């Protein structure tokens, strides 16, 4: 797989994938929620600038009004829909509270509340749309047409893959994607199955072996018998699994949203009672209305909303500074709830690229390790195979000089041959070790040694699994599509004991469901298309960002941008700290609301004092939440 090439040698080009279909990605402003939120934010900021600079009210008042209308439009519609279903929600409650604040002169506070809610709704709509984009884009992995061999076996025709039926025979040329799940009838090649199984190296395909739709064929031609209807292919099942998991996953709501119906109904009834009961006992209309308005303001959940959001948003900002993109406050909250971790192997605990880990010259070969490695690298140099690149990289790392290679040939599924320094050298796959891929090197027909290659373990993997074990009280579970030997090697190096290998995407989902059915809240960490269903099914999902597939990145709740595995336990700790601050803030907000409400009901709470107490509690919980912006909040051991 490696060596310097003479000037007369033209390297054999590796098969390349067909041009990728342009990714369909929803534009932010294509969403009505985003357009309304943007208009409200711009109007609010312009009005705020004029307000703070002492401009007359007629200049900023209309801008605040625009913010109310544009930002409150979508929440108001949601609230009205809820009313038609005979329910109340916080959306409508926030609109009423904002209008109430405006009615007593607190126009700025009401507008701010409207903008916060509009922005939150826009972000939620964008996340939903982007996930749907990625699920649809996954179907582009499978080709739209395939070459079908005619019934007489002598001809061929190009047909839409949707028209294929079980029993059809397909011709898969070098560099083409397989059109349907099936079994090899004739030919030898290698297939890149990373999208399906996560296996980092191309898999040799010979007659009798199974192939999957959407996988990339190597340098050999294959005849494949279709064994599954295209609608039932593995790649189609991945799409279905992600969609089903996204639909059936329990609604992820913040604390205030989980109690919104009862709170909203209670607040409306209480406000009506505060207004109506005094009227029945002879209080004048103005005083009763003022008392009710004061009650609505001090009982409104502004402080409760801010009790929840600032800690979570501060945690999101802190995580972002350290290379972890957490997509929403809901996602940050859920990360702190996990009590079990499931980890993918390839591309997560490992780097997803092979490396030479052992060089073994035979005693009678006359070669030492460096000479054997240089010989293999010289023969492999013209090849673009991942194993070839790994052998060449190992030789370069040792500073070895590579002799020119001539008469290079590559045989699909077998290896390469070349003339190096007058000797015929072959490098091909040998019987694999229990935990490594082995290649045998021959010179003039005689074996001279073997090289062992493995997927490189991330240096921080053992520390990460140990930290996750300490956080959750149980060691992470290893879920991989790779073979048992490779999985066992990684498990031994990282201290994992629950190892499940050879899993297709639905196997990983079944494993996650099994853990969750036993009462666990599972965090799944992965990177590939084959991990996306498990990322969607888990209580929380984190994707490795540097080489992660589009579908995995969109499906996950958080993305590790720089592939620093140690950030996984760090962001879980940060989420738990945020949840603790949320509880603290809810207690503070509850004390203020209860005190102000009792004062208004039992005594006479002046409206300005009620507003001051309400706004003061809001500011207090907001500042408390901002504590998580500090650097120590990330690094502190909790």
C-alpha positions as CSV (number, residue, x, y, z in Angstrom):
1,X,0.0,0.0,0.0
2,X,2.9,2.5,-0.1
3,X,6.3,3.4,-1.6
4,X,7.9,6.0,-3.9
5,X,6.8,5.7,-7.5
6,X,9.1,5.9,-10.4
7,X,8.5,8.5,-13.0
8,X,7.2,5.9,-15.4
9,X,4.4,4.8,-13.0
10,X,1.0,6.4,-13.2
11,X,-0.8,5.7,-9.9
12,X,-4.0,3.8,-10.2
13,X,-6.8,6.1,-9.4
14,X,-9.1,5.1,-6.5
15,X,-12.8,4.8,-7.2
16,X,-14.6,8.0,-6.3
17,X,-18.1,8.5,-5.1
18,X,-20.6,10.0,-7.5
19,X,-21.1,13.8,-7.0
20,X,-23.1,14.4,-3.9
21,X,-26.6,15.6,-4.2
22,X,-26.8,19.2,-2.9
23,X,-28.0,19.1,0.7
24,X,-31.5,20.4,1.2
25,X,-31.3,22.9,4.1
26,X,-34.2,25.0,5.3
27,X,-33.3,28.7,5.3
28,X,-33.9,30.4,8.6
29,X,-36.0,33.2,7.2
30,X,-38.1,30.6,5.3
31,X,-39.8,29.9,8.6
32,X,-42.6,32.3,9.6
33,X,-41.7,32.0,13.3
34,X,-38.2,33.2,12.5
35,X,-39.4,36.2,10.4
36,X,-41.8,37.3,13.1
37,X,-39.1,36.9,15.8
38,X,-36.6,38.9,13.8
39,X,-39.1,41.7,13.2
40,X,-39.9,41.9,16.9
41,X,-36.3,41.9,17.9
42,X,-35.3,44.6,15.5
43,X,-38.2,46.8,16.5
44,X,-37.5,46.2,20.2
45,X,-33.8,47.0,20.0
46,X,-34.5,50.2,18.0
47,X,-37.2,51.3,20.5
48,X,-34.9,50.4,23.5
49,X,-32.1,52.6,22.0
50,X,-34.4,55.5,21.7
51,X,-36.0,54.9,25.1
52,X,-32.6,54.8,26.9
53,X,-31.4,57.9,25.2
54,X,-34.3,60.0,26.5
55,X,-36.1,60.4,23.2
56,X,-39.8,61.4,23.3
57,X,-42.3,58.5,23.8
58,X,-43.9,59.1,20.3
59,X,-40.6,57.9,18.7
60,X,-40.1,54.6,20.6
61,X,-43.7,53.8,21.5
62,X,-44.7,52.7,17.9
63,X,-41.6,50.5,17.8
64,X,-42.5,48.8,21.0
65,X,-46.0,48.3,19.5
66,X,-44.5,46.6,16.5
67,X,-42.5,44.3,18.8
68,X,-45.8,43.4,20.6
69,X,-47.6,42.7,17.4
70,X,-44.9,40.8,15.4
71,X,-43.5,38.9,18.4
72,X,-46.8,38.1,20.0
73,X,-48.5,36.9,16.8
74,X,-47.3,33.3,16.8
75,X,-47.7,32.8,20.6
76,X,-51.2,34.4,20.5
77,X,-52.2,31.9,17.7
78,X,-50.9,29.0,19.8
79,X,-52.8,30.3,22.8
80,X,-56.0,30.6,20.8
81,X,-55.6,27.1,19.4
82,X,-55.2,25.9,23.0
83,X,-58.4,27.8,23.9
84,X,-60.3,26.1,21.1
85,X,-59.2,22.8,22.6
86,X,-60.4,24.1,26.0
87,X,-56.9,24.4,27.5
88,X,-54.7,27.3,28.6
89,X,-50.9,27.5,28.1
90,X,-48.1,29.8,29.0
91,X,-48.0,31.3,25.5
92,X,-51.4,33.0,26.1
93,X,-50.5,33.8,29.7
94,X,-47.4,35.6,28.6
95,X,-49.3,37.6,26.1
96,X,-51.8,38.6,28.8
97,X,-49.0,39.4,31.2
98,X,-47.2,41.5,28.6
99,X,-50.4,43.4,27.8
100,X,-51.1,43.9,31.5
101,X,-47.6,45.3,32.0
102,X,-48.1,47.7,29.1
103,X,-51.5,48.7,30.5
104,X,-49.9,50.0,33.8
105,X,-47.0,51.7,32.0
106,X,-44.4,48.8,32.0
107,X,-44.2,48.8,28.2
108,X,-40.5,47.9,28.1
109,X,-40.9,44.8,30.3
110,X,-43.8,43.5,28.3
111,X,-42.0,44.0,25.0
112,X,-38.9,42.1,26.4
113,X,-41.1,39.2,27.5
114,X,-42.7,39.1,24.0
115,X,-39.3,39.1,22.3
116,X,-37.9,36.3,24.5
117,X,-40.9,34.1,23.8
118,X,-40.9,34.8,20.0
119,X,-37.1,34.0,19.8
120,X,-37.6,30.7,21.7
121,X,-40.4,29.6,19.4
122,X,-38.2,30.5,16.3
123,X,-35.3,28.4,17.5
124,X,-37.5,25.5,18.2
125,X,-39.0,25.7,14.7
126,X,-35.6,25.9,13.2
127,X,-34.3,22.9,15.1
128,X,-37.3,20.8,13.9
129,X,-36.9,21.9,10.3
130,X,-33.1,21.2,10.2
131,X,-33.6,17.7,11.6
132,X,-36.3,17.0,8.9
133,X,-33.8,18.3,6.3
134,X,-31.1,15.9,7.4
135,X,-33.5,12.9,7.5
136,X,-34.6,13.7,3.9
137,X,-31.0,14.2,2.8
138,X,-30.1,10.7,4.1
139,X,-32.1,9.2,1.3
140,X,-29.7,10.8,-1.2
141,X,-27.1,8.3,-0.1
142,X,-28.9,5.6,-2.0
143,X,-28.7,6.1,-5.8
144,X,-31.9,6.8,-7.7
145,X,-31.0,4.4,-10.6
146,X,-29.4,1.0,-10.8
147,X,-28.0,-1.2,-13.6
148,X,-30.2,-4.3,-13.8
149,X,-29.1,-7.4,-15.7
150,X,-31.8,-8.6,-18.1
151,X,-33.4,-12.0,-17.6
152,X,-31.3,-13.7,-20.3
153,X,-28.2,-12.5,-18.5
154,X,-26.6,-11.0,-21.6
155,X,-28.0,-7.5,-21.5
156,X,-28.4,-4.7,-19.0
157,X,-30.8,-1.8,-18.4
158,X,-30.8,1.3,-16.2
159,X,-33.9,1.4,-14.0
160,X,-35.1,3.5,-11.1
161,X,-34.1,1.8,-7.8
162,X,-37.7,2.2,-6.7
163,X,-38.7,-0.2,-9.4
164,X,-36.4,-3.0,-8.3
165,X,-37.9,-6.2,-6.9
166,X,-36.6,-9.1,-4.9
167,X,-34.8,-11.5,-7.2
168,X,-33.4,-8.8,-9.6
169,X,-29.7,-9.0,-10.5
170,X,-27.7,-5.8,-10.4
171,X,-24.4,-4.9,-11.9
172,X,-22.4,-2.7,-9.5
173,X,-19.4,-1.2,-11.3
174,X,-16.3,0.2,-9.5
175,X,-16.9,3.4,-7.7
176,X,-20.7,3.1,-7.8
177,X,-23.1,3.0,-4.9
178,X,-25.1,-0.2,-4.3
179,X,-28.7,0.3,-5.4
180,X,-30.4,-2.2,-3.1
181,X,-29.8,-4.5,-0.2
182,X,-28.7,-7.9,-1.6
183,X,-26.2,-10.7,-1.8
184,X,-23.1,-11.0,-4.1
185,X,-23.5,-13.6,-6.8
186,X,-20.3,-13.0,-8.7
187,X,-17.2,-10.8,-8.4
188,X,-14.8,-9.6,-5.7
189,X,-14.5,-6.1,-4.4
190,X,-14.5,-4.0,-1.2
191,X,-17.3,-1.9,0.1
192,X,-17.2,1.2,2.3
193,X,-20.0,0.5,4.8
194,X,-19.1,3.2,7.3
195,X,-22.6,4.8,6.9
196,X,-24.3,1.6,7.9
197,X,-22.1,-0.3,10.4
198,X,-19.5,2.3,11.4
199,X,-16.7,-0.1,10.3
200,X,-13.8,2.2,9.6
201,X,-12.2,0.1,6.8
202,X,-13.6,-1.1,3.5
203,X,-15.1,-4.6,3.8
204,X,-14.1,-7.4,1.4
205,X,-17.1,-8.6,-0.6
206,X,-17.1,-12.0,-2.3
207,X,-19.9,-14.3,-3.6
208,X,-22.3,-15.0,-0.8
209,X,-21.6,-11.8,1.2
210,X,-24.3,-9.3,2.0
211,X,-24.2,-5.7,0.6
212,X,-26.3,-2.7,1.6
213,X,-28.0,0.0,-0.4
214,X,-26.1,3.3,-0.3
215,X,-22.7,1.8,0.4
216,X,-19.8,2.6,-1.9
217,X,-18.3,-0.2,-4.1
218,X,-14.5,-0.3,-4.5
219,X,-12.3,-1.2,-7.4
220,X,-14.0,-4.5,-8.4
221,X,-17.3,-5.2,-10.3
222,X,-20.0,-7.1,-8.5
223,X,-23.2,-8.9,-9.5
224,X,-25.7,-8.6,-6.7
225,X,-29.1,-10.4,-6.2
226,X,-31.7,-8.1,-4.6
227,X,-33.0,-9.5,-1.4
228,X,-35.0,-6.6,0.1
229,X,-37.5,-4.3,-1.4
230,X,-35.9,-0.8,-1.7
231,X,-38.4,0.5,0.8
232,X,-37.2,-2.0,3.4
233,X,-33.4,-1.4,2.9
234,X,-31.2,-0.7,5.9
235,X,-30.8,2.9,4.8
236,X,-34.6,3.4,4.5
237,X,-35.0,1.8,8.0
238,X,-32.5,4.3,9.4
239,X,-34.7,7.1,8.1
240,X,-37.8,5.5,9.6
241,X,-36.1,4.9,12.9
242,X,-35.0,8.5,13.2
243,X,-38.5,9.8,12.3
244,X,-40.2,7.5,14.7
245,X,-37.9,8.3,17.5
246,X,-38.3,12.0,16.9
247,X,-42.1,11.7,17.0
248,X,-42.4,9.3,19.9
249,X,-39.7,10.7,22.2
250,X,-41.4,12.1,25.3
251,X,-41.9,15.9,25.0
252,X,-38.9,17.7,26.3
253,X,-40.2,20.6,28.3
254,X,-38.7,22.9,30.9
255,X,-40.1,22.9,34.4
256,X,-42.4,25.9,33.9
257,X,-43.9,24.3,30.7
258,X,-44.7,21.1,32.6
259,X,-46.9,23.0,35.0
260,X,-48.1,25.7,32.6
261,X,-51.7,24.4,32.2
262,X,-52.4,24.3,35.9
263,X,-50.6,27.6,36.6
264,X,-52.3,29.4,33.7
265,X,-55.8,28.2,34.8
266,X,-55.1,29.1,38.4
267,X,-53.8,32.5,37.6
268,X,-56.7,33.4,35.4
269,X,-59.3,32.2,38.0
270,X,-57.4,33.9,40.8
271,X,-57.3,37.2,38.9
272,X,-61.0,37.1,38.2
273,X,-61.7,36.3,41.8
274,X,-59.5,39.2,43.0
275,X,-61.5,41.5,40.7
276,X,-65.0,40.1,41.2
277,X,-65.1,39.3,44.9
278,X,-64.4,42.8,46.2
279,X,-67.0,44.2,43.8
280,X,-69.6,41.9,45.4
281,X,-68.7,43.4,48.8
282,X,-69.1,47.0,47.6
283,X,-65.6,48.0,46.5
284,X,-65.6,50.5,43.7
285,X,-64.7,49.4,40.2
286,X,-61.4,51.4,39.9
287,X,-60.0,50.0,43.2
288,X,-61.0,46.4,42.3
289,X,-59.5,46.7,38.8
290,X,-56.3,48.1,40.2
291,X,-56.0,45.3,42.8
292,X,-56.7,42.7,40.2
293,X,-54.1,44.3,37.8
294,X,-51.5,44.4,40.6
295,X,-52.3,40.7,41.4
296,X,-51.9,39.7,37.7
297,X,-48.5,41.5,37.5
298,X,-47.0,40.1,40.8
299,X,-48.4,36.6,40.1
300,X,-47.3,36.5,36.4
301,X,-44.6,33.9,35.8
302,X,-41.9,36.3,34.5
303,X,-39.6,35.5,37.3
304,X,-40.3,31.8,37.0
305,X,-39.5,31.9,33.3
306,X,-36.3,33.8,34.0
307,X,-35.5,31.5,36.9
308,X,-35.2,28.7,34.3
309,X,-33.7,30.3,31.2
310,X,-30.6,32.3,32.4
311,X,-28.9,29.4,34.1
312,X,-29.5,27.2,31.1
313,X,-28.5,29.8,28.5
314,X,-25.4,30.7,30.5
315,X,-24.5,27.1,30.6
316,X,-25.0,26.9,26.8
317,X,-22.7,29.9,26.3
318,X,-20.1,28.5,28.6
319,X,-20.2,25.1,26.8
320,X,-19.9,26.9,23.5
321,X,-16.7,28.6,24.6
322,X,-15.2,25.2,25.2
323,X,-16.2,23.7,21.9
324,X,-19.6,22.1,22.8
325,X,-22.7,23.3,20.9
326,X,-25.8,22.6,23.0
327,X,-28.8,23.3,20.8
328,X,-31.4,24.5,23.2
329,X,-32.2,25.2,26.9
330,X,-34.3,22.0,26.8
331,X,-31.3,20.0,25.6
332,X,-29.0,21.5,28.3
333,X,-31.6,20.6,31.0
334,X,-31.9,17.0,29.8
335,X,-28.1,16.4,29.7
336,X,-28.1,16.8,33.5
337,X,-30.8,14.2,34.0
338,X,-28.8,11.3,32.4
339,X,-27.7,8.3,34.6
340,X,-26.4,6.0,32.0
341,X,-24.0,6.5,29.0
342,X,-23.9,4.5,25.8
343,X,-20.9,5.1,23.5
344,X,-20.2,4.3,19.8
345,X,-16.7,3.0,19.0
346,X,-15.5,4.1,15.6
347,X,-15.1,7.9,15.4
348,X,-16.1,8.4,19.0
349,X,-13.8,6.4,21.3
350,X,-11.5,5.9,18.4
351,X,-10.4,8.3,15.7
352,X,-11.9,6.3,12.8
353,X,-8.6,5.8,11.0
354,X,-6.3,2.8,11.0
355,X,-2.7,2.9,12.2
356,X,0.1,0.4,12.2
357,X,0.4,-1.0,15.7
358,X,2.7,-3.9,15.2
359,X,5.4,-4.9,12.6
360,X,6.4,-8.6,12.7
361,X,9.2,-9.7,10.4
362,X,9.7,-13.5,10.1
363,X,12.9,-14.8,11.7
364,X,14.2,-16.2,8.4
365,X,13.3,-13.2,6.3
366,X,16.6,-11.3,6.9
367,X,14.5,-8.1,7.6
368,X,14.2,-6.1,10.7
369,X,11.0,-4.1,11.6
370,X,12.1,-1.0,9.7
371,X,13.1,-2.9,6.6
372,X,9.8,-4.8,6.5
373,X,7.8,-1.7,7.0
374,X,9.7,0.2,4.2
375,X,9.3,-2.7,1.8
376,X,5.5,-2.8,2.4
377,X,5.2,0.9,2.2
378,X,7.1,1.0,-1.1
379,X,4.7,-1.5,-2.6
380,X,1.6,0.3,-1.2
381,X,2.6,3.8,-2.1
382,X,0.5,4.1,-5.3
383,X,-2.6,2.8,-3.6
384,X,-5.4,5.0,-2.2
385,X,-6.7,2.3,0.1
386,X,-7.0,3.4,3.8
387,X,-4.8,0.5,4.9
388,X,-2.2,1.6,2.3
389,X,-2.2,5.2,3.6
390,X,-1.8,3.9,7.1
391,X,1.3,1.9,6.1
392,X,2.8,4.8,4.3
393,X,2.2,7.1,7.2
394,X,3.8,4.7,9.6
395,X,6.9,4.5,7.4
396,X,7.1,8.2,7.1
397,X,6.7,8.6,10.9
398,X,9.9,6.5,11.3
399,X,11.7,8.5,8.7
400,X,12.2,5.5,6.4
401,X,13.3,5.9,2.7
402,X,11.0,4.2,0.3
403,X,12.4,2.6,-2.9
404,X,10.6,3.3,-6.2
405,X,7.8,0.9,-7.1
406,X,7.1,-0.4,-10.7
407,X,4.5,-2.6,-12.3
408,X,2.0,-1.8,-9.6
409,X,-1.3,-3.7,-9.6
410,X,-4.2,-3.9,-7.2
411,X,-6.6,-6.9,-6.9
412,X,-9.9,-6.1,-5.3
413,X,-10.3,-8.0,-2.0
414,X,-6.7,-9.3,-2.1
415,X,-4.2,-6.5,-2.0
416,X,-1.4,-5.0,-4.1
417,X,1.7,-6.2,-6.0
418,X,4.7,-4.2,-7.2
419,X,8.3,-4.6,-8.2
420,X,10.5,-3.0,-5.5
421,X,14.3,-3.0,-5.9
422,X,14.1,-5.9,-8.4
423,X,11.8,-8.0,-6.1
424,X,8.2,-8.9,-6.6
425,X,6.4,-7.7,-3.4
426,X,2.8,-8.3,-2.5
427,X,0.9,-6.9,0.4
428,X,-2.5,-8.4,1.1
429,X,-4.9,-9.2,3.9
430,X,-4.1,-12.1,6.2
431,X,-6.2,-13.9,8.8
432,X,-7.1,-11.2,11.2
433,X,-5.8,-11.1,14.7
434,X,-8.5,-11.2,17.4
435,X,-8.4,-7.4,17.6
436,X,-6.6,-6.1,14.6
437,X,-6.5,-6.2,10.8
438,X,-3.5,-8.1,9.6
439,X,-1.7,-7.8,6.2
440,X,0.9,-10.2,5.0
441,X,4.0,-9.1,3.1
442,X,5.7,-11.5,0.6
443,X,8.9,-11.0,-1.4
444,X,9.4,-13.1,-4.5
445,X,6.6,-15.4,-3.4
446,X,7.9,-16.0,0.1
447,X,6.2,-14.5,3.2
448,X,8.6,-12.1,5.0
449,X,6.3,-10.8,7.8
450,X,3.0,-9.2,8.8
451,X,1.7,-5.9,9.8
452,X,-1.1,-5.3,12.3
453,X,-3.4,-2.3,12.0
454,X,-6.0,-1.1,14.4
455,X,-8.3,1.9,14.6
456,X,-6.5,4.5,16.7
457,X,-7.9,4.9,20.2
458,X,-8.4,8.6,21.3
459,X,-5.9,9.5,23.9
460,X,-8.6,10.9,26.2
461,X,-10.9,7.9,25.9
462,X,-9.9,6.1,29.1
463,X,-10.2,9.3,31.2
464,X,-13.6,10.1,29.6
465,X,-15.1,6.7,30.4
466,X,-13.7,6.9,33.9
467,X,-15.3,10.4,34.4
468,X,-18.6,9.2,33.1
469,X,-18.6,6.2,35.4
470,X,-18.0,8.5,38.3
471,X,-20.8,10.8,37.2
472,X,-23.5,8.2,36.6
473,X,-22.4,5.5,39.0
474,X,-22.3,2.9,36.2
475,X,-19.7,2.2,33.5
476,X,-20.7,3.3,30.0
477,X,-22.1,0.7,27.5
478,X,-20.2,0.2,24.2
479,X,-22.4,-0.1,21.2
480,X,-20.7,-0.7,17.9
481,X,-21.2,-2.1,14.4
482,X,-17.6,-3.3,14.3
483,X,-16.6,-6.9,14.9
484,X,-16.2,-8.4,18.4
485,X,-12.4,-8.4,18.4
486,X,-12.0,-4.7,17.7
487,X,-14.7,-3.9,20.2
488,X,-13.0,-6.0,22.9
489,X,-9.7,-4.2,22.4
490,X,-11.3,-0.8,22.9
491,X,-13.3,-2.0,25.9
492,X,-10.2,-3.3,27.6
493,X,-8.3,-0.1,27.0
494,X,-11.2,2.0,28.4
495,X,-12.3,-0.1,31.2
496,X,-15.7,-1.0,29.8
497,X,-17.4,-4.3,30.5
498,X,-20.8,-4.1,28.8
499,X,-19.8,-4.5,25.1
500,X,-22.3,-5.1,22.3
501,X,-20.7,-5.5,18.8
502,X,-21.9,-6.2,15.3
503,X,-24.9,-3.9,15.7
504,X,-26.8,-2.5,12.8
505,X,-28.5,0.9,13.5
506,X,-31.7,-0.8,14.7
507,X,-29.6,-2.9,17.0
508,X,-28.3,0.2,18.7
509,X,-31.8,1.6,19.0
510,X,-32.9,-1.6,20.6
511,X,-30.1,-1.5,23.1
512,X,-30.9,2.1,24.0
513,X,-34.6,1.2,24.4
514,X,-33.7,-1.7,26.5
515,X,-31.7,0.5,28.9
516,X,-34.5,3.1,29.1
517,X,-37.2,0.4,29.6
518,X,-35.3,-0.6,32.7
519,X,-35.7,3.0,34.1
520,X,-32.5,4.5,32.9
521,X,-32.0,7.9,31.3
522,X,-29.5,7.3,28.5
523,X,-27.0,9.6,27.0
524,X,-25.8,8.3,23.6
525,X,-22.5,9.6,22.1
526,X,-21.9,8.8,18.4
527,X,-20.9,10.3,15.0
528,X,-22.2,8.4,12.0
529,X,-25.3,8.0,10.0
530,X,-25.7,4.6,11.6
531,X,-25.7,6.4,15.1
532,X,-28.5,8.8,14.2
533,X,-31.4,6.6,15.2
534,X,-29.9,5.9,18.6
535,X,-29.1,9.6,19.1
536,X,-32.8,10.3,18.4
537,X,-34.0,7.5,20.6
538,X,-31.9,8.3,23.6
539,X,-32.9,10.6,26.4
540,X,-30.0,12.9,25.3
541,X,-27.6,12.6,22.4
542,X,-24.1,14.1,21.7
543,X,-22.4,13.9,18.3
544,X,-18.7,14.2,17.5
545,X,-18.6,17.3,15.2
546,X,-15.4,17.1,13.2
547,X,-16.2,14.1,11.1
548,X,-19.8,13.6,12.1
549,X,-22.4,13.0,9.5
550,X,-25.0,15.7,8.8
551,X,-27.8,13.5,10.1
552,X,-26.0,12.8,13.3
553,X,-25.1,16.5,13.9
554,X,-28.7,17.5,13.3
555,X,-30.3,14.7,15.3
556,X,-28.1,15.1,18.4
557,X,-29.0,17.5,21.2
558,X,-25.3,18.7,21.4
559,X,-22.3,18.6,19.1
560,X,-18.6,18.4,20.2
561,X,-17.2,20.8,17.7
562,X,-13.5,20.0,18.2
563,X,-13.9,16.3,18.9
564,X,-12.5,16.7,22.5
565,X,-14.0,13.7,24.2
566,X,-13.3,14.9,27.7
567,X,-16.0,17.6,27.1
568,X,-18.7,15.0,27.4
569,X,-18.5,14.6,31.2
570,X,-17.7,18.3,31.5
571,X,-20.9,19.4,29.8
572,X,-22.9,16.9,31.9
573,X,-21.5,18.4,35.0
574,X,-22.3,21.9,33.8
575,X,-25.9,20.9,33.0
576,X,-26.3,19.5,36.5
577,X,-25.0,22.8,38.0
578,X,-27.5,24.6,35.8
579,X,-30.3,22.5,37.1
580,X,-29.3,23.2,40.7
581,X,-29.4,26.9,39.9
582,X,-32.8,26.5,38.3
583,X,-34.1,25.0,41.6
584,X,-32.5,27.8,43.6
585,X,-34.1,30.4,41.3
586,X,-37.5,28.8,41.4
587,X,-37.4,28.9,45.2
588,X,-36.5,32.6,45.1
589,X,-39.2,33.4,42.6
590,X,-41.7,31.4,44.5
591,X,-41.0,33.2,47.7
592,X,-41.3,36.7,46.0
593,X,-44.5,35.7,44.2
594,X,-46.1,34.2,47.3
595,X,-45.2,37.2,49.5
596,X,-46.4,39.8,47.0
597,X,-49.6,37.9,46.3
598,X,-50.4,37.5,50.0
599,X,-49.7,41.2,50.5
600,X,-52.0,42.2,47.7
601,X,-54.8,39.8,49.0
602,X,-54.5,40.4,52.7
603,X,-53.4,44.1,52.8
604,X,-53.0,46.8,50.2
605,X,-50.0,46.4,47.9
606,X,-49.3,49.7,46.1
607,X,-49.0,49.0,42.4
608,X,-45.5,50.7,42.1
609,X,-44.2,48.6,45.0
610,X,-45.7,45.4,43.5
611,X,-44.0,46.2,40.1
612,X,-40.7,46.9,41.9
613,X,-40.9,43.6,43.9
614,X,-41.8,41.7,40.8
615,X,-39.1,43.2,38.7
616,X,-36.6,42.9,41.5
617,X,-37.2,39.2,41.8
618,X,-36.8,38.9,38.1
619,X,-33.5,40.7,38.1
620,X,-32.3,38.7,41.1
621,X,-32.9,35.3,39.5
622,X,-31.5,36.5,36.2
623,X,-28.2,37.6,37.8
624,X,-28.0,34.3,39.8
625,X,-28.3,32.4,36.6
626,X,-25.4,34.3,35.0
627,X,-23.0,32.8,37.5
628,X,-22.6,29.9,35.1
629,X,-20.8,32.2,32.6
630,X,-17.7,32.1,34.8
631,X,-14.8,29.9,33.6
632,X,-14.8,28.1,37.0
633,X,-18.3,26.8,36.2
634,X,-16.7,24.6,33.5
635,X,-13.6,23.4,35.1
636,X,-14.9,23.0,38.7
637,X,-15.1,19.4,39.8
638,X,-18.7,18.7,41.0
